[in-house]
Amino acid sequence: MIYGVTTGGKTFRPGDWAERLADVTAVFGEDQKIVYSPFVVPAEVEGTRALIVGRELSALEPRLFQFFRNFAHDNELAIDYVENALSMPEKIPGPHGGVSKEPREPV
């Protein structure tokens, strides 16, 4: 999970960032509507925009998986591993418990 909240607790902008990232793997269906990849799905969790990135993507497209991880890291977004997030998005916990208000240590 990539949450639209920085590790400093600020809302990430623009508001459609998750859809923009999911568009990287999306296609247009027969009805000319966008169809997201089953492994990269935008979501809203407790009022916070989020992006579900399935671990399966790391085996199928490692560079794309790394792209999403780098995006989160570069923008200091809260990330968390959530078991079964793709199959049960309604059960995803919000970012509040995993987001620290403390500054991050340099890597």
C-alpha positions in Angstrom: 0.0 0.0 0.0 1.1 3.5 -0.8 -0.9 6.1 1.1 -1.3 9.7 0.0 0.1 11.0 3.2 3.7 11.9 3.7 5.7 10.6 6.6 5.4 14.1 8.0 1.6 13.7 8.1 0.8 16.0 5.1 -1.7 15.1 2.4 0.1 14.4 -0.9 -1.0 16.5 -3.9 -2.3 16.4 -6.6 -5.5 14.7 -5.4 -5.5 12.3 -8.3 -2.0 11.0 -7.9 -3.1 7.4 -7.3 -5.1 7.3 -10.6 -2.2 8.9 -12.5 0.1 6.2 -11.3 -2.4 3.4 -11.9 -2.8 4.7 -15.4 0.8 3.5 -16.1 -0.5 -0.1 -16.2 -4.1 0.6 -17.4 -5.7 -0.1 -20.8 -8.9 0.9 -22.5 -11.5 -1.8 -22.4 -13.9 -2.6 -25.3 -16.3 0.0 -23.9 -13.5 2.6 -24.2 -13.4 2.9 -20.4 -10.2 2.6 -18.5 -9.4 -0.7 -17.0 -6.8 -0.8 -14.2 -4.3 -3.6 -13.9 -5.4 -6.2 -11.3 -2.0 -5.6 -9.6 -2.1 -1.7 -9.4 -5.4 -0.3 -8.2 -6.2 3.2 -6.9 -8.3 3.2 -3.7 -9.5 5.5 -0.9 -8.8 4.4 2.7 -10.5 6.3 5.5 -10.7 9.4 3.3 -7.1 9.1 2.1 -6.1 8.4 -1.5 -4.0 5.3 -1.8 -2.5 2.9 -4.3 -2.6 -0.8 -3.9 0.4 -2.4 -5.6 0.3 -6.2 -5.5 3.4 -8.1 -4.5 2.8 -10.3 -7.6 4.0 -7.3 -9.7 7.5 -7.7 -8.2 7.8 -11.1 -9.9 6.0 -10.2 -13.1 7.5 -6.7 -13.7 10.3 -6.0 -11.2 11.3 -2.7 -12.7 7.7 -1.4 -12.6 7.4 -2.6 -9.0 10.6 -0.7 -8.1 9.3 2.4 -9.9 6.3 2.5 -7.5 8.5 1.9 -4.5 10.9 4.7 -5.7 7.9 7.0 -6.2 6.8 6.5 -2.7 10.3 6.9 -1.3 11.1 10.0 -3.3 7.9 11.7 -2.2 8.2 10.5 1.4 4.8 8.7 1.2 3.7 6.3 3.9 3.9 2.7 2.7 2.7 -0.5 4.4 2.4 -4.2 3.6 -1.3 -5.2 3.9 -2.1 -8.9 3.4 -4.9 -9.5 0.9 -5.2 -5.8 0.0 -6.1 -6.5 -3.6 -8.8 -9.1 -2.8 -10.3 -7.2 0.2 -9.7 -3.5 -0.3 -12.6 -2.6 2.1 -10.6 -4.2 5.0 -7.5 -2.0 4.5 -6.4 -0.1 7.6 -5.8 3.6 7.2 -2.3 5.2 7.3 -2.7 6.7 10.8 -1.0 4.0 12.8 2.0 3.7 10.5 2.7 7.3 9.8 5.2 8.9 12.1 5.3 12.6 12.7 9.1 12.4 13.4 11.5 13.4 10.7 13.0 10.4 8.8 16.7 9.5 9.2 18.8 9.9 6.1 19.5 6.6 4.3 
